[in-house]
Amino acid sequence: MRSAAKVLPLARLAARLVRRRERGRRVALANGLFDLVHVGHLRYLEAASEEADLLVVAVNSDASARGLKGPPRPIVPEAERAEIVAGFACVDYVTIFDAPSVEGVLRALRPDVHCKGTDYTADTVPEREIARELGIRIAIVGDPKGHSTRDLVAALRGSGRS
C-alpha cells in the first residue's frame, strides 16, 4: 500500500478498524508531531508496533503543533509529516488530529494499547485517566530520550551541537 493511502481521516479510520477488530486484530496507538523525523521516532514507532497487530499513528495538525511548540513550528506541513510516518513499514495507518491532546483520538478509535515514548512514565502520560476510563493499556516504548527535533533545529540554526 502506498504511504499516502495509509493516511485516513479519523472517522474513516475508526470504521476500518472495526472491520479489522472483527477479524481479531489488536490495535496500538502512538502519537506525536514528527516534525523533523529522526532515529528516536523510528525506534518509538517500531517498539509501539510490537504492542499489537496494527499500529495507528496520530500526527498533530499544523495548528495543534503551533499551539504546543509555538511558531515557527511545525517546519514540515501536516500532510507531508503524515505521509512520511506512513512510509515506515511498522506503521499501518496514520490520522491527523487537531487538538492539543490525543484524548479525542483515543475515544474515537479505542485502541487496545496507547504507546508513549520514554520521556513519560505510566503516571505522567497526559491521557492516563481517559485510557483507564476506556480500558486502554498504556505502554512506554522506544529508546531513552536521546534524540529531539528541538536539538536538530538548534543544530541547523548553528546554535546547537555539531
N, C-alpha and C positions, 0 to 999 in steps of 0.2 A: 504494500500500500504506500502510495506517495505520502510524504510528510504532511503536505497541506491537507490531504484528505483525512488525517487523524485529528485535525483541529475542528471542533464542533461547538456550536452554541450549547449552553448549559441544558436547556430543555430537551434538545435532540439527543445529547449525550445521555441524559437520565433515562430516556426511552430505550436507547440502545443497551444500556447497562441492565435494564430489566430483563431483556431477552438473554443477555449473557449469563445473568444470575440464574435464570430458569434452566440453563444448561450446567449449573453447578459451579460457575466461576466465581471466585472471590476477588474483591476489588480493594486496592490500596490507593490512597490519595496523597500526593505530595504537592507542595505549592511554593511559589516564590516569584521574584521579579525576573531573574535570569537575564539581566541586562547585558553584561559582558560575560559570556559563558566561559567558565574556567574548569579545571580538573575537579575542584571541590563540588561543583554542580553535578558533574558526571558521576562521581563517586556516591553522592547523595541519592541520585536517581537510580543508579544500579542497585544500591542497597535497599532502597524502597521497593524496587521491583521484586525483590526476593521475599517480601512480606505477604504476597498474594499472587493470584493468577494473572491479574490485569493491573497495570499501573496507569492511573489517570493523573495528569499534572495540571493544576490550576495556576495560570500565569496572571499576575497583576496587570490590569489595563494601564494605559499611559496615565490616565487621571489618578488612578489608585497609586501608582508608582510615585508620581509627583507629590501626592499627599503624604506618602510615607518618607520619601527621601529628599523632597524639595527640588526646586529647579537646580540644575538643568537636566535632572533625571526624568525619565529614562533617556538613555543615549540611543538605544535601538528601539524602533516603534514596536508596539504590541504584536501586530500581525507577524512581523519578522521574528520576534522573540519566540512566539508560539510555534512557528514553523521550524525554527532551529531546534527547540526542545523536542518537538515531534519527530525530528530526524534521528534521535537516539534510538537504537534498537530496543532498549529496555522499556521504552515508553509506548503504551498502546493508544492513549487518547490524550488530547490537550483541550482545555477550555480556558477562555479569558474571563476574569471576573473584575468587576468594577466597584469594589468595596475595600475598606481598609483592612478587613478581616475576611478569612475564608469560611466563616460560620455559615453563610448562606449556601455555599457550595456543599458543605457537609450536610446541611438539611436537605438539599435537593438530590444529592447523589447517594447519601447514606452508605459510604464505603464501609468495608469491614475493618479497615485499619487506616489511621491517619498518621502519616510519616512526617516527622520533623527532623531537622538537622541537629548535629551535636552541640550547637550553641544553645540548645534547650535541654531541660530535664522534663520528666513527666509532670513535675509540679509547676513548671514555668511556661508550658505550652499555652498560648493565649486562648485557644479553643478547647481547653481541657474540660470545662463544665458542659459545653454543648456535646462534646464527644461522650462524656459519661451519660448524659441525658439520653442520647441516641443509641447507646450500647456499642460505640465505636472504640476499638482498641487503639491506644497510642503507641507508636514505636519510634524510638530515637535511633536514627540511622545515619550512615555516612562516616567519613573520616573526621578526625579532630579538626576544628575550625581553624585551619591554617591558610586559607585562601579567601580572598574577598574582592568583590568588584570595586569597593572603595580603594583598596590598595592598587588595583590595576589602573583606575582613573588617576590616582595620585602619581603613579609611575609614568603614565603617558603625559601628564602635565609637567613632568620634570621635578616634582616636589616629593616624589616617593623614592623608594629604594630602586636601585638599578638592576 
